[in-house]
Amino acid sequence: MPFLALIGVVSAAAWLLVPASGLWLSGAAAFALLAAAVSVFAIGECLHGAVQPALVVDLADPRLLGRYMAISALSWQVGFTVGPAAGGALLAASPTGLWLVMAFALVATG
């Protein structure tokens, strides 16, 4: 569990670097910071992908393992469906607000 929390903090830090690169930097420096943020986020995604299914199995009641795995998969699909629409609306409202909201959501959900 502490490892999963660490992944959330690292991902939140990466999301916070995205608006910083657009607000305070320009040109090559902004690109370098954005590339660093994306790299950190990608590493976090790889680590999360390795830990998340095992965590679901550990938390599930053995009799309900199939349901737990199905809900876990469903949550990803709902995110892939709702995420672009919600993210697009946030991005249209505030170009930097999306990244701040995502960083807050990652920290809040741990």
Rosetta silent file (secondary structure, phi, psi, omega in degrees, C-alpha in Angstrom):
SEQUENCE: MPFLALIGVVSAAAWLLVPASGLWLSGAAAFALLAAAVSVFAIGECLHGAVQPALVVDLADPRLLGRYMAISALSWQVGFTVGPAAGGALLAASPTGLWLVMAFALVATG
SCORE:     score description
SCORE:     0.000 S_00000001
   1 L     0.000  -41.930  179.011    0.000    0.000    0.000 S_00000001
   2 H   -61.233  -32.973  179.435    2.743    2.558    0.743 S_00000001
   3 H   -65.745  -39.724  178.555    4.164    1.910   -2.716 S_00000001
   4 H   -65.850  -37.892  176.525    0.809    2.680   -4.312 S_00000001
   5 H   -65.205  -39.118  177.826    0.607    5.926   -2.323 S_00000001
   6 H   -62.539  -39.388  177.979    4.100    6.841   -3.516 S_00000001
   7 H   -61.589  -40.559  177.821    2.991    6.301   -7.107 S_00000001
   8 H   -62.652  -41.480  179.365    0.101    8.732   -6.518 S_00000001
   9 H   -67.124  -42.448  178.932    2.431   11.394   -5.144 S_00000001
  10 H   -63.985  -41.676  178.361    4.884   10.974   -8.023 S_00000001
  11 H   -65.235  -39.899  177.651    2.054   11.196  -10.556 S_00000001
  12 H   -63.059  -40.751  177.793    0.682   14.316   -8.863 S_00000001
  13 H   -62.204  -40.174  178.576    4.120   15.910   -9.008 S_00000001
  14 H   -64.290  -41.663  178.653    4.301   15.130  -12.711 S_00000001
  15 H   -64.461  -33.952  179.012    0.880   16.703  -13.297 S_00000001
  16 H   -70.275  -26.366  177.943    1.995   19.840  -11.444 S_00000001
  17 H   -71.207  -25.376 -177.338    5.002   20.193  -13.745 S_00000001
  18 H   -63.526  -53.875  178.624    2.749   20.420  -16.816 S_00000001
  19 H   -67.647  -29.329  178.364    1.167   23.824  -16.060 S_00000001
  20 H   -61.853  -38.720 -179.272    4.484   25.049  -14.688 S_00000001
  21 H   -66.951  -33.196 -179.309    6.112   24.391  -18.045 S_00000001
  22 H   -84.957  -28.717 -176.511    3.453   26.400  -19.865 S_00000001
  23 H   -85.157  -40.703 -169.808    3.091   29.250  -17.403 S_00000001
  24 H  -108.318  -12.486 -176.725    6.636   30.069  -16.426 S_00000001
  25 L  -125.567  167.026  174.784    8.816   28.804  -19.252 S_00000001
  26 L  -147.816  162.445  176.096    8.940   29.008  -23.008 S_00000001
  27 H    64.489 -135.454 -174.548   10.723   27.361  -25.885 S_00000001
  28 H   -65.124  -35.150  179.904   13.271   24.662  -25.198 S_00000001
  29 H   -66.037  -41.292  177.786   13.053   25.007  -21.415 S_00000001
  30 H   -64.412  -41.480  178.964    9.279   24.448  -21.472 S_00000001
  31 H   -63.352  -42.427 -179.288    9.726   21.451  -23.743 S_00000001
  32 H   -63.588  -43.022  179.339   12.397   19.960  -21.472 S_00000001
  33 H   -67.436  -39.923  177.697   10.225   20.338  -18.371 S_00000001
  34 H   -64.557  -40.788  177.348    7.199   18.917  -20.172 S_00000001
  35 H   -63.493  -39.231  177.426    9.280   15.965  -21.395 S_00000001
  36 H   -64.814  -42.194  179.589   10.480   15.362  -17.831 S_00000001
  37 H   -62.931  -43.883  179.954    6.904   15.489  -16.534 S_00000001
  38 H   -65.671  -37.757  178.439    5.700   13.027  -19.153 S_00000001
  39 H   -64.850  -44.365  178.567    8.619   10.705  -18.386 S_00000001
  40 H   -63.502  -42.895  179.131    7.875   10.742  -14.660 S_00000001
  41 H   -63.397  -40.246  179.658    4.192   10.142  -15.343 S_00000001
  42 H   -63.983  -40.395  177.304    5.012    7.243  -17.694 S_00000001
  43 H   -63.629  -42.449  177.158    7.186    5.602  -15.047 S_00000001
  44 H   -61.508  -40.000  177.737    4.365    6.001  -12.532 S_00000001
  45 H   -64.032  -40.927  178.705    1.910    4.418  -14.963 S_00000001
  46 H   -63.874  -43.086  179.319    4.223    1.455  -15.493 S_00000001
  47 H   -67.087  -40.611  179.488    4.610    0.939  -11.754 S_00000001
  48 H   -64.753  -41.178  179.974    0.878    1.309  -11.159 S_00000001
  49 H   -61.847  -28.861  178.765    0.069   -1.181  -13.900 S_00000001
  50 H   -80.376  -28.899 -173.644    2.238   -3.760  -12.177 S_00000001
  51 H   -93.643  -35.563 -170.125    0.768   -3.206   -8.704 S_00000001
  52 H   -60.172  -48.662  179.809   -2.942   -2.563   -9.314 S_00000001
  53 H   -62.737  -38.263  178.600   -4.141   -6.055  -10.371 S_00000001
  54 H   -65.945  -35.605  177.809   -2.280   -7.693   -7.504 S_00000001
  55 H   -65.059  -41.566  178.017   -3.813   -5.206   -5.090 S_00000001
  56 H   -61.427  -43.583  179.773   -7.312   -6.055   -6.327 S_00000001
  57 H   -63.777  -41.481  179.811   -6.618   -9.764   -5.839 S_00000001
  58 H   -65.201  -35.938 -176.459   -5.267   -9.160   -2.325 S_00000001
  59 H   -83.960  -18.909 -173.698   -8.283   -7.094   -1.292 S_00000001
  60 L   -77.875  145.030  168.083  -10.937   -9.323   -2.830 S_00000001
  61 L   -68.989  130.488 -176.354  -12.917  -11.944   -1.011 S_00000001
  62 H   -53.617  -32.684  179.340  -11.891  -15.189   -2.759 S_00000001
  63 H   -71.231  -21.813 -175.409  -15.533  -16.017   -3.524 S_00000001
  64 H  -113.733   19.191 -175.245  -15.993  -12.640   -5.235 S_00000001
  65 H   -58.089  -42.423  179.492  -12.668  -12.356   -7.038 S_00000001
  66 H   -60.419  -40.809  179.235  -14.254  -12.342  -10.488 S_00000001
  67 H   -67.466  -41.038  178.561  -16.564   -9.494   -9.541 S_00000001
  68 H   -61.591  -44.352  179.912  -13.721   -7.477   -8.055 S_00000001
  69 H   -66.149  -37.122  178.846  -11.648   -7.910  -11.198 S_00000001
  70 H   -66.001  -42.945  178.604  -14.649   -7.009  -13.379 S_00000001
  71 H   -65.765  -37.698  176.905  -15.334   -3.823  -11.407 S_00000001
  72 H   -61.343  -46.071  178.279  -11.664   -2.933  -11.614 S_00000001
  73 H   -65.652  -39.385  179.040  -11.718   -3.334  -15.392 S_00000001
  74 H   -62.826  -38.673 -179.681  -15.019   -1.453  -15.616 S_00000001
  75 H   -62.402  -36.627  176.711  -13.577    1.479  -13.687 S_00000001
  76 H   -66.615  -41.871 -178.762  -10.821    1.800  -16.287 S_00000001
  77 H   -66.777  -38.844  176.634  -13.332    1.683  -19.135 S_00000001
  78 H   -63.365  -41.471  177.808  -15.531    4.334  -17.520 S_00000001
  79 H   -61.915  -41.441  178.713  -12.449    6.496  -17.107 S_00000001
  80 H   -68.249  -26.303 -179.708  -11.514    6.057  -20.759 S_00000001
  81 H   -84.808  -48.095 -175.712  -15.067    6.971  -21.764 S_00000001
  82 H   -82.217  -32.875 -174.904  -15.782    9.898  -19.441 S_00000001
  83 H   -53.639  -51.108 -179.538  -12.227   11.213  -19.155 S_00000001
  84 H   -61.739  -38.116  179.451  -11.842   12.776  -22.602 S_00000001
  85 H   -68.401  -46.760  179.768  -15.185   14.573  -22.380 S_00000001
  86 H   -66.880  -42.110  178.585  -14.579   15.874  -18.865 S_00000001
  87 H   -64.532  -39.024  177.478  -10.967   16.723  -19.644 S_00000001
  88 H   -63.766  -40.529  178.173  -11.965   18.529  -22.822 S_00000001
  89 H   -65.833  -42.730  177.229  -14.514   20.617  -20.947 S_00000001
  90 H   -65.024  -40.536 -179.946  -11.955   21.505  -18.262 S_00000001
  91 H   -65.244  -37.459  177.634   -9.335   22.280  -20.886 S_00000001
  92 H   -68.071  -35.559 -179.058  -11.761   24.571  -22.723 S_00000001
  93 H   -73.827  -40.809 -177.849  -12.612   26.374  -19.483 S_00000001
  94 L  -154.765  111.846 -177.247   -9.021   26.809  -18.302 S_00000001
  95 L   -57.884  -33.519  178.977   -5.938   25.548  -20.159 S_00000001
  96 L   -96.088  -17.084 -177.698   -3.906   25.190  -16.955 S_00000001
  97 H   -63.596  -34.937 -179.758   -6.815   24.308  -14.675 S_00000001
  98 H   -56.403  -45.713 -175.660   -7.073   20.757  -16.005 S_00000001
  99 H   -69.993  -36.168  177.663   -3.589   19.879  -14.800 S_00000001
 100 H   -68.603  -39.881  177.192   -4.122   21.423  -11.386 S_00000001
 101 H   -63.565  -42.205  179.818   -7.412   19.551  -10.958 S_00000001
 102 H   -65.094  -41.142  177.946   -5.723   16.290  -11.962 S_00000001
 103 H   -62.743  -43.707  178.217   -2.856   16.842   -9.514 S_00000001
 104 H   -62.572  -42.465 -179.755   -5.336   17.561   -6.723 S_00000001
 105 H   -62.656  -39.849  179.028   -7.378   14.473   -7.618 S_00000001
 106 H   -66.091  -41.888  179.372   -4.285   12.268   -7.494 S_00000001
 107 H   -68.733  -40.391 -177.488   -3.227   13.611   -4.115 S_00000001
 108 H   -66.575  -34.958 -177.702   -6.770   13.420   -2.732 S_00000001
 109 H   -91.318   -8.645  173.539   -7.272    9.811   -3.793 S_00000001
 110 L    69.935    0.000    0.000   -3.807    8.756   -2.693 S_00000001
